[in-house]
Amino acid sequence: MTTFQRARNEEQRRLRRQAILDTADAMLAESPVSQVSLNELSRRVGLAKSNVLRYFDSREAILLELLHTKWADWLANLPEPTEPDTAPVAVRVGASAHLLATTLSARPTLCDLLSAQAAVLERNVSPEVAATFKRTAQEDLAGLAAVLSRHLPELGEADAQRLAAAIMLTAGAVWNHAHPSAAMLTAYEQHPELTLLKLDFAATVEDLVAVLAAGVLARPSRGPTRPSPRAAG
């Protein structure tokens, strides 16, 4: 455990915040979100819990910022489309779904954070932290929408954003079902007829993303994601 001196300038405060985030990241490599406690995080980073809370207003605020960081890193490292624009759209949908599913599967911390976002992480934060996170979440979705548009140029801007949001929700939901409790795993072993409900994360996400993308492309565009202020008035 490292013992820190009091941060006395902005650079030291930035380094302290980063140390907290890096420690949380290391803990998530060992345990799921549900087992990461503020007490243990404080102990590992070498700060009293009250001092950690000077930098983040809760455990959840730390993990939400880490979620944004993990999402941005995933997007930054996504490969370019493997299929040319001239390939049939069904082929490009399948290739895109496979790429997204396999790269998400390789990032368990990101998927675990996505699975906890709405039900856990957004439940113990201040309005200020909530607003900041939602702004970064909009940026994250816009980044994925831009990726989707490169893979599937037939998508309009609004439909690319909708598909991006659906993929984010899908990844989080499937992660929970693909990582059942010990009791459920035992039940699957004892009752083979139930294994149809035992989901493989990558395969399930690939199937669902392909279905979602095909559905969005097949239906007429619904236009902007929300009414403009003039239209709303």
N, C-alpha and C positions, 0 to 999 in steps of 0.2 A: 504494500500500500504506500502510495506517495503522499507526503505531507506538504501542503501548499502554503505559501506565504499569502497574505492578503493581497488581492489584485489592486494595483494602485493607478493603473491607466487603462485606456481603451484596449490596447493590444493585449495586455494581461487578462482583461475581462474576456476578450474574444478567445484567447487560448484556454481559459477556464471553461467557457461554454463548450468549446470543441472537445476538451478532455471529458466532460460529462457525456456528450453525445457518443464519443468513441467508446467510453466505458459501457454505456447502454447497448451499443452495437455488439460489443464483445459478449455481454451477458445474453443477448438474444441468439448468439451463435451456440449457446449452451442450453438455453431454456426457452419455452414459448413466452409470449407476452404476458400471459396470466401469472407466470412465476417470477417476473422481474419486479422486485420491490424497491421502493425508494430507499429503505433502510440499507439494503445490501448495496445498492448503487452508491450511496453516500460513503459507505465503508470502503468500497473499492476505489473510489476516486480520491479518497483522503480528505473529505470535507464533512462537517456536521450537516445533518439534513437541513437545518435552518439556513445554512450557507448555500446549499444546492438550490434551495427555493428562492434565493436572491437572483438566480439566473434563469430559472424556469418556475412557473407558478404551480406546477404539479408534475407528478410522474407522467401523466398523460400528455402534458405539453412537451416534455422531452421526446416522447415517442412519436408525437405528431410531426415534430420537426425532423426526426430521423426518417419517418415515412416519406416526407417530401424529398429528402436527400437521396434515399434509396430509389425512389421513382425516377428522379432526374438522372441518376447514374445509369439506371436500366435503359432509359430512352437514349442517352448519349452513346451507349454501346451497342444499340441495335444495328444489325447489318442492313445494308441496302437491299432492295427487292432482288430476289434471285430470278424472277421471271420477267421478261421484257413486257412493255406495254402492249405489244402485239399478241401476246399469249391470250388464249380464251379467258374470260373473266372468271369462270369456275376454277381454272387452274391457278390463277393468281389469288383467288380467295383461299383455296386450300393451302397454298404456299405461305400466305400471310398468317393464316390461323396456326399452321405448324410452327412458324418462326416465333410468334408471340407466346404460344403455349410452352415451347421448349425453353425459351429464354426466361420466362417467368418461373418455370419449375426449377431452374438453376439458381433462383434467388429466393430461398425459403424465408429469409427475414422480411423481405418486402411483402411476400404473400401473407405471412403471419400478421404483419402490421395492417395490411388491407383487410384481413378478416376481422380484425378487432376495431377498425376505425369507427364505425357508426355506433356499435353496441357498447363499446368500452371507452375508447380514447377520446371521443367527443363529449363524454358525460361528466368530466371533472376538470373543465377548463374555464377560464374567465371569458366574458364576451370579447375582450380584446384579442386573446389568443385564438378564439374561435374564428373571428373575422380574418385574422392574419392567415390562419391555416386555410380557410376557404378561398382566399385570394390565391395562395400558392397552389391549391388544388385545381383552380381554374387554369392556371398556367400549365400544370401537369397534364390536364386533359387536352389543352390546346396543343401541347407537344406531341401527345399520342395521336391526336387528330391529324397533325401535319405528317406524321409517319404513315398513317393509314391512307392519306391522300396521295402519297408517293407510290404506295403499293397498289392502290385502287383509285386512279384518277377520275373514275366515273362518279365517285362520291362528291357531292357538293359539300361546301363548308359546314352547313348545319348538320347534314347527315353524318359527316365524319366526326363531329363533336358528339352526336348522340351515340354513335357506335363506340367511340372512345369511353364514354361514361358507362355503357353497358358492359364493356370488357373489364373495366375496373371493378364493377359490382360482381361480375361473374367470377373473376379470379378470387376475390375475397370469400364469396359464398362457397365455391367449390373447395377451397383450401380447408375450411372447417369440416366438410363432409368427407374429404379425402384423408383426414387425420382423426379417426374416431378414437374414442376412449379405449382403455385396456379391456373393459367389460365388453364393448362392442366387438373388438378383435377376437376375444375368446368366443363370443357368440357366433361369429363368422366361421371360426374353426370347428366349432361343435355342430353347426347347422349349415352345411354346404349350400343348401337351397337358398340361403340368404345372401350369398356372395355377389349376386347381381347388384345389390345395393352398396357394395364396397367399391368406391370410386377410385380410379387412378387419376391423379390430378392433371397431368399433362394431356392424357388422352381425352379426358372429359372437357377440359378447357378448349382443346383444339376443336372438338366436335361442336361445342356451343358457339365458339367464335365464328366458325364457318357458317353455322346456321344463322346467327345474328347478321353477319355481313351479307349473306345471300338475301336475307329478308329485307334489310335496309336498301339494298340495290334494286330489289324487285318492286318495292312500293313507291308510289309517287312521293317526291320530296315534300315535306311539310313546311319548307321555308325556314325562317329564322328560328333559333332555339327559344326565343322569348319575344314578346311584342316590343316594338320600339316605343320610346316614351311618347312620341306623337300619336302612334296608333293606340297606345293604352289610354291616352287622354280622350 
